[in-house]
């Protein structure tokens, strides 16, 4: 049977991930056999999987290997949706950082260490961060520093410090710097007051200066021949944990943070809309739903009643953060809040444009939910309705979309300080544009005070 590699895992000589006959496997190469077997024998793997910190796997037959270099073949538990650090909220990045440090502490206690501390080793699964790189562990060599220290700072601590101390939108720098935000850049961007905080001073500012000074030096030269005891590495990890804990951000003050409480809907009208949405989704029998423009996820939770996996996208950092905090607090395993600007969605990135998948490449979803959104795209961003329909047809097997007319107060707000250059933004123009890409199966009225006649439309692309 042919196999197909996962393009994001080609850099590691110890093994790689691939598909064969619709099943995901991880091959452990012979070059890493001793380290892998030692990790399993130590009990570290069992400890981490039992604590839901590391993705569990089962041993598969060696005959399923991709090539003759295999020492073992693993079949890991599937993660329902692959996301990336530049799509996470502040709280998600912080939880992923704390998970990485917790795993490093546990590994050191058993005589192992993380070879790398990439944020891409973490995914969000069942409402919580999960470490997915089974081959990141190797025996710790007494006297050596943590090789992944700089990577942890650039992937986690520095972005968190910028998001909490400068502007939460600094997290988007991770989309430009896939290998982590450079220490020198981050140090220059951080506020002056961070020089007075021990964690920021040591791990970011002085670290950046040391990197500049010793960029071309060997580790032995940079450390002046001194060895580093394991207890010192544990102390470093604990210091990093305190620095991460010290990064805090309150989700408020953004454009759409208060939309849930500042909209046209009374409680009865919102409840009626929720029932309508749930009825339409149940008719589609969708297993996965993407709620685009989800805000804090009120309708994502309605979708979760009929779908096993709901990805709740929004462009507002505070709204996504509030959604994630609710997921954690209420233990909602089927909802994944993510940052996403639909007018500039995550592209294919990395080597050959294949290491990090675009939003479209991670679809299509069984159903896309687009409520109170189309007017923002068409009027707020000058996107013609046929273009909007074309995009949704690429990412959705089915679509539930709400049309918001110009008589609606939210649309009038968009047009308040600009000329109305949108003659085709009408109910008829909407139906014409989406009728070219979808077959409309039903239309439901959505009533709300201070609104025109909204409608929710479930549709399927024509066969």
Protein Blocks (a to p, Z undefined) as FASTA:
>chain_A
ZZdddfklmmpmnbccddeehiacddddfklmmmmmmmmmnommmmmmmnomaccddddd
fklpfbfkbfbdcdddddfbdcdfklpcfklmmmmmmmmmmmmmmmmmnopacfbfcfkl
pcceehiacdfblklpccddehiacfklmmmmmmmmmmmmmmmmmomklmmmmmmmmnop
afklmmmmpcfklmmpmklmmmmmmmmmmmmmmmmpcfklmnnopacdfklmmmmmmmmm
mmmmmpccddehiaklmmmmmccbdfklmmmmmmmmmmmmmmnopabdcdehklnommmm
mmmmmpcbdcdddfbfklmmmmmmmmmmnopakbccddddfklccddedehhlmbccfkl
mmccfbdcdehklmmmmmmnopafklmmmmmmmmpcbdcdddddfklmklmmmmmmcccf
bfklcfklmmmmmmmmpccfbdcddddehiacdddddddddZZ
